[in-house]
Amino acid sequence: MCLICDRIEMIKQGTNPYFVKELETGYVVIGDNQHFKGYTLFLCKEHKTELFQLEYNQK
Ligand SMILES: [Zn+2]
């Protein structure tokens, strides 16, 4: 399991301390390091390494 899938699994289990909000197609999390205050990331629910690997309605 990769780091991103690991984090998504932690969100599902309620153990990811960086989780902010669930959206329709993914999750909002804050970055592990806050070099830039408020830095956030969007993790797609279905982890892919390239955008073109997603179905059109997931983009
Ligand atoms: Zn993954």
N, CA, C, O and the ligand as a Tripos MOL2 file, in Angstrom:
@<TRIPOS>MOLECULE
protein
  237   235    60     0     0
PROTEIN
NO_CHARGES

@<TRIPOS>ATOM
      1 N           0.8550   -1.1980    0.0000 N.3       1 MET1
      2 CA          0.0000    0.0000    0.0000 C.3       1 MET1
      3 C           0.8890    1.2440    0.0000 C.2       1 MET1
      4 O           1.8680    1.3130    0.7430 O.2       1 MET1
      5 N           0.5450    2.2220   -0.8330 N.am      2 CYS2
      6 CA          1.3640    3.4380   -0.9110 C.3       2 CYS2
      7 C           0.9680    4.4250    0.1960 C.2       2 CYS2
      8 O          -0.0290    4.2240    0.8890 O.2       2 CYS2
      9 N           1.7460    5.4690    0.3480 N.am      3 LEU3
     10 CA          1.5160    6.4610    1.4060 C.3       3 LEU3
     11 C           0.1440    7.1130    1.2870 C.2       3 LEU3
     12 O          -0.5400    7.3140    2.2900 O.2       3 LEU3
     13 N          -0.2620    7.4480    0.0470 N.am      4 ILE4
     14 CA         -1.5580    8.1060   -0.1480 C.3       4 ILE4
     15 C          -2.7020    7.1580    0.2270 C.2       4 ILE4
     16 O          -3.6230    7.5490    0.9430 O.2       4 ILE4
     17 N          -2.6430    5.9230   -0.2530 N.am      5 CYS5
     18 CA         -3.6790    4.9380    0.0840 C.3       5 CYS5
     19 C          -3.7130    4.6880    1.5900 C.2       5 CYS5
     20 O          -4.7760    4.4810    2.1760 O.2       5 CYS5
     21 N          -2.5390    4.7120    2.2000 N.am      6 ASP6
     22 CA         -2.4150    4.5500    3.6420 C.3       6 ASP6
     23 C          -3.1770    5.6670    4.3650 C.2       6 ASP6
     24 O          -3.9280    5.4180    5.3080 O.2       6 ASP6
     25 N          -2.9640    6.8920    3.9020 N.am      7 ARG7
     26 CA         -3.6310    8.0540    4.5220 C.3       7 ARG7
     27 C          -5.1390    8.0030    4.3110 C.2       7 ARG7
     28 O          -5.9080    8.3360    5.2120 O.2       7 ARG7
     29 N          -5.5640    7.5820    3.1050 N.am      8 ILE8
     30 CA         -6.9980    7.4660    2.8190 C.3       8 ILE8
     31 C          -7.6300    6.4240    3.7370 C.2       8 ILE8
     32 O          -8.7270    6.6280    4.2580 O.2       8 ILE8
     33 N          -6.9360    5.3160    3.9300 N.am      9 GLU9
     34 CA         -7.4220    4.2780    4.8320 C.3       9 GLU9
     35 C          -7.5340    4.8040    6.2640 C.2       9 GLU9
     36 O          -8.4800    4.4770    6.9820 O.2       9 GLU9
     37 N          -6.5600    5.6230    6.6730 N.am     10 MET10
     38 CA         -6.5970    6.2220    8.0210 C.3      10 MET10
     39 C          -7.8120    7.1400    8.1730 C.2      10 MET10
     40 O          -8.4370    7.1850    9.2330 O.2      10 MET10
     41 N          -8.1430    7.8750    7.0950 N.am     11 ILE11
     42 CA         -9.3280    8.7430    7.1380 C.3      11 ILE11
     43 C         -10.5690    7.8870    7.3440 C.2      11 ILE11
     44 O         -11.4200    8.2110    8.1710 O.2      11 ILE11
     45 N         -10.6730    6.7840    6.5860 N.am     12 LYS12
     46 CA        -11.8370    5.9010    6.6990 C.3      12 LYS12
     47 C         -11.9670    5.3170    8.1000 C.2      12 LYS12
     48 O         -13.0750    5.0790    8.5800 O.2      12 LYS12
     49 N         -10.8210    5.0880    8.7570 N.am     13 GLN13
     50 CA        -10.8290    4.5160   10.1050 C.3      13 GLN13
     51 C         -10.9200    5.5890   11.1920 C.2      13 GLN13
     52 O         -11.0200    5.2790   12.3790 O.2      13 GLN13
     53 N         -10.8850    6.8640   10.7630 N.am     14 GLY14
     54 CA        -10.9880    7.9620   11.7260 C.3      14 GLY14
     55 C          -9.7200    8.1980   12.5110 C.2      14 GLY14
     56 O          -9.7690    8.7320   13.6190 O.2      14 GLY14
     57 N          -8.5580    7.8010   11.9460 N.am     15 THR15
     58 CA         -7.3010    7.9390   12.6900 C.3      15 THR15
     59 C          -6.3050    8.8880   12.0240 C.2      15 THR15
     60 O          -5.1530    8.9710   12.4500 O.2      15 THR15
     61 N          -6.7380    9.6040   10.9810 N.am     16 ASN16
     62 CA         -5.8140   10.5380   10.3130 C.3      16 ASN16
     63 C          -5.9420   11.9260   10.9490 C.2      16 ASN16
     64 O          -6.9600   12.5960   10.7800 O.2      16 ASN16
     65 N          -4.9100   12.3540   11.6810 N.am     17 PRO17
     66 CA         -5.0020   13.6370   12.3870 C.3      17 PRO17
     67 C          -4.9900   14.8460   11.4440 C.2      17 PRO17
     68 O          -5.2620   15.9650   11.8790 O.2      17 PRO17
     69 N          -4.6800   14.6380   10.1690 N.am     18 TYR18
     70 CA         -4.6030   15.7410    9.2060 C.3      18 TYR18
     71 C          -5.8750   15.8900    8.3800 C.2      18 TYR18
     72 O          -5.9730   16.7920    7.5490 O.2      18 TYR18
     73 N          -6.8480   15.0110    8.6030 N.am     19 PHE19
     74 CA         -8.1090   15.0540    7.8690 C.3      19 PHE19
     75 C          -8.8970   16.3120    8.1990 C.2      19 PHE19
     76 O          -9.0170   16.6920    9.3640 O.2      19 PHE19
     77 N          -9.4430   16.9680    7.1500 N.am     20 VAL20
     78 CA        -10.2500   18.1780    7.3500 C.3      20 VAL20
     79 C         -11.7100   17.9330    6.9770 C.2      20 VAL20
     80 O         -12.6070   18.1600    7.7880 O.2      20 VAL20
     81 N         -11.9510   17.4630    5.7280 N.am     21 LYS21
     82 CA        -13.3360   17.4000    5.2270 C.3      21 LYS21
     83 C         -13.4470   16.3810    4.1020 C.2      21 LYS21
     84 O         -12.5600   16.2750    3.2550 O.2      21 LYS21
     85 N         -14.5470   15.6340    4.1040 N.am     22 GLU22
     86 CA        -14.8170   14.7220    3.0010 C.3      22 GLU22
     87 C         -15.6470   15.4510    1.9590 C.2      22 GLU22
     88 O         -16.6350   16.1010    2.3000 O.2      22 GLU22
     89 N         -15.2560   15.3510    0.6860 N.am     23 LEU23
     90 CA        -16.0180   15.9110   -0.4240 C.3      23 LEU23
     91 C         -16.5380   14.7460   -1.2580 C.2      23 LEU23
     92 O         -16.2510   13.5870   -0.9560 O.2      23 LEU23
     93 N         -17.3000   15.0490   -2.3050 N.am     24 GLU24
     94 CA        -17.9290   13.9950   -3.1070 C.3      24 GLU24
     95 C         -16.9080   13.0290   -3.6990 C.2      24 GLU24
     96 O         -17.1200   11.8160   -3.6710 O.2      24 GLU24
     97 N         -15.7990   13.5490   -4.2380 N.am     25 THR25
     98 CA        -14.8280   12.6830   -4.9190 C.3      25 THR25
     99 C         -13.5080   12.5210   -4.1790 C.2      25 THR25
    100 O         -12.6040   11.8480   -4.6740 O.2      25 THR25
    101 N         -13.3810   13.1260   -3.0060 N.am     26 GLY26
    102 CA        -12.1080   13.0080   -2.2970 C.3      26 GLY26
    103 C         -12.1380   13.6190   -0.9090 C.2      26 GLY26
    104 O         -13.1950   13.9300   -0.3600 O.2      26 GLY26
    105 N         -10.9410   13.7810   -0.3600 N.am     27 TYR27
    106 CA        -10.7910   14.2860    1.0070 C.3      27 TYR27
    107 C          -9.8380   15.4730    1.0260 C.2      27 TYR27
    108 O          -8.8450   15.4990    0.2990 O.2      27 TYR27
    109 N         -10.1530   16.4580    1.8710 N.am     28 VAL28
    110 CA         -9.2580   17.5810    2.0900 C.3      28 VAL28
    111 C          -8.4400   17.2660    3.3400 C.2      28 VAL28
    112 O          -8.9890   16.8850    4.3740 O.2      28 VAL28
    113 N          -7.1250   17.4290    3.2340 N.am     29 VAL29
    114 CA         -6.2370   17.2200    4.3920 C.3      29 VAL29
    115 C          -5.2470   18.3770    4.4620 C.2      29 VAL29
    116 O          -4.9560   19.0110    3.4470 O.2      29 VAL29
    117 N          -4.7350   18.6500    5.6440 N.am     30 ILE30
    118 CA         -3.6540   19.6240    5.7410 C.3      30 ILE30
    119 C          -2.3420   18.8780    5.5300 C.2      30 ILE30
    120 O          -2.2610   17.6720    5.7650 O.2      30 ILE30
    121 N          -1.3190   19.5970    5.0880 N.am     31 GLY31
    122 CA         -0.0310   18.9880    4.8190 C.3      31 GLY31
    123 C           0.6620   18.5410    6.0950 C.2      31 GLY31
    124 O           0.4510   19.1190    7.1610 O.2      31 GLY31
    125 N           1.4930   17.5070    5.9830 N.am     32 ASP32
    126 CA          2.2610   17.0310    7.1420 C.3      32 ASP32
    127 C           3.1530   18.1470    7.6790 C.2      32 ASP32
    128 O           3.3300   18.2930    8.8880 O.2      32 ASP32
    129 N           3.7040   18.9210    6.7660 N.am     33 ASN33
    130 CA          4.5490   20.0550    7.1460 C.3      33 ASN33
    131 C           3.8500   21.3430    6.7370 C.2      33 ASN33
    132 O           3.3920   21.4810    5.6030 O.2      33 ASN33
    133 N           3.7720   22.2750    7.6610 N.am     34 GLN34
    134 CA          3.0930   23.5390    7.3860 C.3      34 GLN34
    135 C           4.1220   24.6440    7.1330 C.2      34 GLN34
    136 O           4.1090   25.6840    7.7910 O.2      34 GLN34
    137 N           5.0180   24.3980    6.1610 N.am     35 HIS35
    138 CA          5.9970   25.4310    5.7880 C.3      35 HIS35
    139 C           5.2590   26.6890    5.3510 C.2      35 HIS35
    140 O           5.6530   27.8080    5.6780 O.2      35 HIS35
    141 N           4.1680   26.4760    4.5970 N.am     36 PHE36
    142 CA          3.2660   27.5740    4.2430 C.3      36 PHE36
    143 C           2.0010   27.3700    5.0620 C.2      36 PHE36
    144 O           1.2650   26.4060    4.8480 O.2      36 PHE36
    145 N           1.7520   28.2710    5.9940 N.am     37 LYS37
    146 CA          0.6300   28.1410    6.9200 C.3      37 LYS37
    147 C          -0.6850   27.9110    6.1630 C.2      37 LYS37
    148 O          -1.0240   28.6730    5.2580 O.2      37 LYS37
    149 N          -1.4160   26.8680    6.5350 N.am     38 GLY38
    150 CA         -2.7000   26.5740    5.9160 C.3      38 GLY38
    151 C          -2.6040   25.7240    4.6660 C.2      38 GLY38
    152 O          -3.6000   25.5290    3.9690 O.2      38 GLY38
    153 N          -1.4130   25.2140    4.3720 N.am     39 TYR39
    154 CA         -1.2100   24.3660    3.1890 C.3      39 TYR39
    155 C          -2.1220   23.1450    3.2500 C.2      39 TYR39
    156 O          -2.0840   22.3810    4.2150 O.2      39 TYR39
    157 N          -2.9470   22.9640    2.2100 N.am     40 THR40
    158 CA         -3.8770   21.8340    2.1860 C.3      40 THR40
    159 C          -3.7220   21.0270    0.9060 C.2      40 THR40
    160 O          -3.1860   21.5160   -0.0890 O.2      40 THR40
    161 N          -4.1900   19.8040    0.9430 N.am     41 LEU41
    162 CA         -4.1270   18.8910   -0.1970 C.3      41 LEU41
    163 C          -5.5010   18.2770   -0.4160 C.2      41 LEU41
    164 O          -6.2950   18.1420    0.5150 O.2      41 LEU41
    165 N          -5.7680   17.9060   -1.6730 N.am     42 PHE42
    166 CA         -6.9810   17.1690   -1.9950 C.3      42 PHE42
    167 C          -6.5510   15.7630   -2.3840 C.2      42 PHE42
    168 O          -5.7720   15.5880   -3.3210 O.2      42 PHE42
    169 N          -7.0510   14.7620   -1.6720 N.am     43 LEU43
    170 CA         -6.7570   13.3660   -1.9960 C.3      43 LEU43
    171 C          -7.9810   12.7540   -2.6600 C.2      43 LEU43
    172 O          -9.0350   12.6390   -2.0360 O.2      43 LEU43
    173 N          -7.8470   12.3660   -3.9080 N.am     44 CYS44
    174 CA         -8.9450   11.7150   -4.6200 C.3      44 CYS44
    175 C          -9.2670   10.3950   -3.9200 C.2      44 CYS44
    176 O          -8.3570    9.6850   -3.4920 O.2      44 CYS44
    177 N         -10.5420   10.0640   -3.8030 N.am     45 LYS45
    178 CA        -10.9250    8.8250   -3.1170 C.3      45 LYS45
    179 C         -10.3470    7.5920   -3.7970 C.2      45 LYS45
    180 O         -10.0250    6.5980   -3.1460 O.2      45 LYS45
    181 N         -10.2210    7.6750   -5.1190 N.am     46 GLU46
    182 CA         -9.6300    6.5690   -5.8710 C.3      46 GLU46
    183 C          -8.2300    6.9940   -6.2970 C.2      46 GLU46
    184 O          -8.0770    7.7280   -7.2730 O.2      46 GLU46
    185 N          -7.2140    6.5430   -5.5780 N.am     47 HIS47
    186 CA         -5.8610    7.0040   -5.8460 C.3      47 HIS47
    187 C          -5.3160    6.4830   -7.1750 C.2      47 HIS47
    188 O          -5.2630    5.2760   -7.4130 O.2      47 HIS47
    189 N          -4.9140    7.4210   -8.0320 N.am     48 LYS48
    190 CA         -4.2660    7.1110   -9.3090 C.3      48 LYS48
    191 C          -3.0200    7.9850   -9.4010 C.2      48 LYS48
    192 O          -2.9400    9.0260   -8.7490 O.2      48 LYS48
    193 N          -2.0560    7.5690  -10.2030 N.am     49 THR49
    194 CA         -0.8330    8.3540  -10.3140 C.3      49 THR49
    195 C          -0.9100    9.4080  -11.4230 C.2      49 THR49
    196 O          -0.1030   10.3370  -11.4540 O.2      49 THR49
    197 N          -1.8830    9.2640  -12.3370 N.am     50 GLU50
    198 CA         -2.0380   10.2290  -13.4340 C.3      50 GLU50
    199 C          -3.5080   10.6220  -13.5700 C.2      50 GLU50
    200 O          -4.3940    9.7920  -13.3700 O.2      50 GLU50
    201 N          -3.7680   11.8880  -13.9100 N.am     51 LEU51
    202 CA         -5.1520   12.3530  -14.0650 C.3      51 LEU51
    203 C          -5.9090   11.5640  -15.1240 C.2      51 LEU51
    204 O          -7.0980   11.2900  -14.9690 O.2      51 LEU51
    205 N          -5.2120   11.1970  -16.2110 N.am     52 PHE52
    206 CA         -5.9120   10.5080  -17.2980 C.3      52 PHE52
    207 C          -6.3760    9.1010  -16.8940 C.2      52 PHE52
    208 O          -7.1410    8.4800  -17.6320 O.2      52 PHE52
    209 N          -5.9360    8.5940  -15.7530 N.am     53 GLN53
    210 CA         -6.3750    7.2800  -15.2850 C.3      53 GLN53
    211 C          -7.7500    7.3430  -14.6140 C.2      53 GLN53
    212 O          -8.3660    6.3100  -14.3540 O.2      53 GLN53
    213 N          -8.2290    8.5680  -14.3340 N.am     54 LEU54
    214 CA         -9.5410    8.7230  -13.7060 C.3      54 LEU54
    215 C         -10.6350    8.7140  -14.7660 C.2      54 LEU54
    216 O         -10.4070    9.0950  -15.9140 O.2      54 LEU54
    217 N         -11.8240    8.2760  -14.3650 N.am     55 GLU55
    218 CA        -12.9850    8.3900  -15.2490 C.3      55 GLU55
    219 C         -13.2910    9.8780  -15.4200 C.2      55 GLU55
    220 O         -12.9770   10.6820  -14.5420 O.2      55 GLU55
    221 N         -13.9040   10.2480  -16.5500 N.am     56 TYR56
    222 CA        -14.1600   11.6620  -16.8400 C.3      56 TYR56
    223 C         -14.9650   12.3460  -15.7320 C.2      56 TYR56
    224 O         -14.6740   13.4900  -15.3820 O.2      56 TYR56
    225 N         -15.9750   11.6630  -15.1740 N.am     57 ASN57
    226 CA        -16.8270   12.2880  -14.1560 C.3      57 ASN57
    227 C         -16.1470   12.3920  -12.7930 C.2      57 ASN57
    228 O         -16.7460   12.9280  -11.8600 O.2      57 ASN57
    229 N         -14.9240   11.9010  -12.6450 N.am     58 GLN58
    230 CA        -14.1750   12.0200  -11.3850 C.3      58 GLN58
    231 C         -13.1870   13.1760  -11.4290 C.2      58 GLN58
    232 O         -12.6020   13.5280  -10.4050 O.2      58 GLN58
    233 N         -12.9930   13.7730  -12.6060 N.am     59 LYS59
    234 CA        -11.9690   14.8120  -12.7570 C.3      59 LYS59
    235 C         -12.4690   16.1560  -12.2690 C.2      59 LYS59
    236 O         -11.7360   17.1440  -12.3230 O.2      59 LYS59
    237 ZN         -2.0530    4.5350   -3.6570 Zn       60 ZN60
@<TRIPOS>BOND
     1     1     2 1
     2     2     3 1
     3     3     4 2
     4     3     5 am
     5     5     6 1
     6     6     7 1
     7     7     8 2
     8     7     9 am
     9     9    10 1
    10    10    11 1
    11    11    12 2
    12    11    13 am
    13    13    14 1
    14    14    15 1
    15    15    16 2
    16    15    17 am
    17    17    18 1
    18    18    19 1
    19    19    20 2
    20    19    21 am
    21    21    22 1
    22    22    23 1
    23    23    24 2
    24    23    25 am
    25    25    26 1
    26    26    27 1
    27    27    28 2
    28    27    29 am
    29    29    30 1
    30    30    31 1
    31    31    32 2
    32    31    33 am
    33    33    34 1
    34    34    35 1
    35    35    36 2
    36    35    37 am
    37    37    38 1
    38    38    39 1
    39    39    40 2
    40    39    41 am
    41    41    42 1
    42    42    43 1
    43    43    44 2
    44    43    45 am
    45    45    46 1
    46    46    47 1
    47    47    48 2
    48    47    49 am
    49    49    50 1
    50    50    51 1
    51    51    52 2
    52    51    53 am
    53    53    54 1
    54    54    55 1
    55    55    56 2
    56    55    57 am
    57    57    58 1
    58    58    59 1
    59    59    60 2
    60    59    61 am
    61    61    62 1
    62    62    63 1
    63    63    64 2
    64    63    65 am
    65    65    66 1
    66    66    67 1
    67    67    68 2
    68    67    69 am
    69    69    70 1
    70    70    71 1
    71    71    72 2
    72    71    73 am
    73    73    74 1
    74    74    75 1
    75    75    76 2
    76    75    77 am
    77    77    78 1
    78    78    79 1
    79    79    80 2
    80    79    81 am
    81    81    82 1
    82    82    83 1
    83    83    84 2
    84    83    85 am
    85    85    86 1
    86    86    87 1
    87    87    88 2
    88    87    89 am
    89    89    90 1
    90    90    91 1
    91    91    92 2
    92    91    93 am
    93    93    94 1
    94    94    95 1
    95    95    96 2
    96    95    97 am
    97    97    98 1
    98    98    99 1
    99    99   100 2
   100    99   101 am
   101   101   102 1
   102   102   103 1
   103   103   104 2
   104   103   105 am
   105   105   106 1
   106   106   107 1
   107   107   108 2
   108   107   109 am
   109   109   110 1
   110   110   111 1
   111   111   112 2
   112   111   113 am
   113   113   114 1
   114   114   115 1
   115   115   116 2
   116   115   117 am
   117   117   118 1
   118   118   119 1
   119   119   120 2
   120   119   121 am
   121   121   122 1
   122   122   123 1
   123   123   124 2
   124   123   125 am
   125   125   126 1
   126   126   127 1
   127   127   128 2
   128   127   129 am
   129   129   130 1
   130   130   131 1
   131   131   132 2
   132   131   133 am
   133   133   134 1
   134   134   135 1
   135   135   136 2
   136   135   137 am
   137   137   138 1
   138   138   139 1
   139   139   140 2
   140   139   141 am
   141   141   142 1
   142   142   143 1
   143   143   144 2
   144   143   145 am
   145   145   146 1
   146   146   147 1
   147   147   148 2
   148   147   149 am
   149   149   150 1
   150   150   151 1
   151   151   152 2
   152   151   153 am
   153   153   154 1
   154   154   155 1
   155   155   156 2
   156   155   157 am
   157   157   158 1
   158   158   159 1
   159   159   160 2
   160   159   161 am
   161   161   162 1
   162   162   163 1
   163   163   164 2
   164   163   165 am
   165   165   166 1
   166   166   167 1
   167   167   168 2
   168   167   169 am
   169   169   170 1
   170   170   171 1
   171   171   172 2
   172   171   173 am
   173   173   174 1
   174   174   175 1
   175   175   176 2
   176   175   177 am
   177   177   178 1
   178   178   179 1
   179   179   180 2
   180   179   181 am
   181   181   182 1
   182   182   183 1
   183   183   184 2
   184   183   185 am
   185   185   186 1
   186   186   187 1
   187   187   188 2
   188   187   189 am
   189   189   190 1
   190   190   191 1
   191   191   192 2
   192   191   193 am
   193   193   194 1
   194   194   195 1
   195   195   196 2
   196   195   197 am
   197   197   198 1
   198   198   199 1
   199   199   200 2
   200   199   201 am
   201   201   202 1
   202   202   203 1
   203   203   204 2
   204   203   205 am
   205   205   206 1
   206   206   207 1
   207   207   208 2
   208   207   209 am
   209   209   210 1
   210   210   211 1
   211   211   212 2
   212   211   213 am
   213   213   214 1
   214   214   215 1
   215   215   216 2
   216   215   217 am
   217   217   218 1
   218   218   219 1
   219   219   220 2
   220   219   221 am
   221   221   222 1
   222   222   223 1
   223   223   224 2
   224   223   225 am
   225   225   226 1
   226   226   227 1
   227   227   228 2
   228   227   229 am
   229   229   230 1
   230   230   231 1
   231   231   232 2
   232   231   233 am
   233   233   234 1
   234   234   235 1
   235   235   236 2
@<TRIPOS>SUBSTRUCTURE
     1 MET1         2 RESIDUE 1 A MET
     2 CYS2         6 RESIDUE 1 A CYS
     3 LEU3        10 RESIDUE 1 A LEU
     4 ILE4        14 RESIDUE 1 A ILE
     5 CYS5        18 RESIDUE 1 A CYS
     6 ASP6        22 RESIDUE 1 A ASP
     7 ARG7        26 RESIDUE 1 A ARG
     8 ILE8        30 RESIDUE 1 A ILE
     9 GLU9        34 RESIDUE 1 A GLU
    10 MET10       38 RESIDUE 1 A MET
    11 ILE11       42 RESIDUE 1 A ILE
    12 LYS12       46 RESIDUE 1 A LYS
    13 GLN13       50 RESIDUE 1 A GLN
    14 GLY14       54 RESIDUE 1 A GLY
    15 THR15       58 RESIDUE 1 A THR
    16 ASN16       62 RESIDUE 1 A ASN
    17 PRO17       66 RESIDUE 1 A PRO
    18 TYR18       70 RESIDUE 1 A TYR
    19 PHE19       74 RESIDUE 1 A PHE
    20 VAL20       78 RESIDUE 1 A VAL
    21 LYS21       82 RESIDUE 1 A LYS
    22 GLU22       86 RESIDUE 1 A GLU
    23 LEU23       90 RESIDUE 1 A LEU
    24 GLU24       94 RESIDUE 1 A GLU
    25 THR25       98 RESIDUE 1 A THR
    26 GLY26      102 RESIDUE 1 A GLY
    27 TYR27      106 RESIDUE 1 A TYR
    28 VAL28      110 RESIDUE 1 A VAL
    29 VAL29      114 RESIDUE 1 A VAL
    30 ILE30      118 RESIDUE 1 A ILE
    31 GLY31      122 RESIDUE 1 A GLY
    32 ASP32      126 RESIDUE 1 A ASP
    33 ASN33      130 RESIDUE 1 A ASN
    34 GLN34      134 RESIDUE 1 A GLN
    35 HIS35      138 RESIDUE 1 A HIS
    36 PHE36      142 RESIDUE 1 A PHE
    37 LYS37      146 RESIDUE 1 A LYS
    38 GLY38      150 RESIDUE 1 A GLY
    39 TYR39      154 RESIDUE 1 A TYR
    40 THR40      158 RESIDUE 1 A THR
    41 LEU41      162 RESIDUE 1 A LEU
    42 PHE42      166 RESIDUE 1 A PHE
    43 LEU43      170 RESIDUE 1 A LEU
    44 CYS44      174 RESIDUE 1 A CYS
    45 LYS45      178 RESIDUE 1 A LYS
    46 GLU46      182 RESIDUE 1 A GLU
    47 HIS47      186 RESIDUE 1 A HIS
    48 LYS48      190 RESIDUE 1 A LYS
    49 THR49      194 RESIDUE 1 A THR
    50 GLU50      198 RESIDUE 1 A GLU
    51 LEU51      202 RESIDUE 1 A LEU
    52 PHE52      206 RESIDUE 1 A PHE
    53 GLN53      210 RESIDUE 1 A GLN
    54 LEU54      214 RESIDUE 1 A LEU
    55 GLU55      218 RESIDUE 1 A GLU
    56 TYR56      222 RESIDUE 1 A TYR
    57 ASN57      226 RESIDUE 1 A ASN
    58 GLN58      230 RESIDUE 1 A GLN
    59 LYS59      234 RESIDUE 1 A LYS
    60 ZN60       237 GROUP 0 **** ****
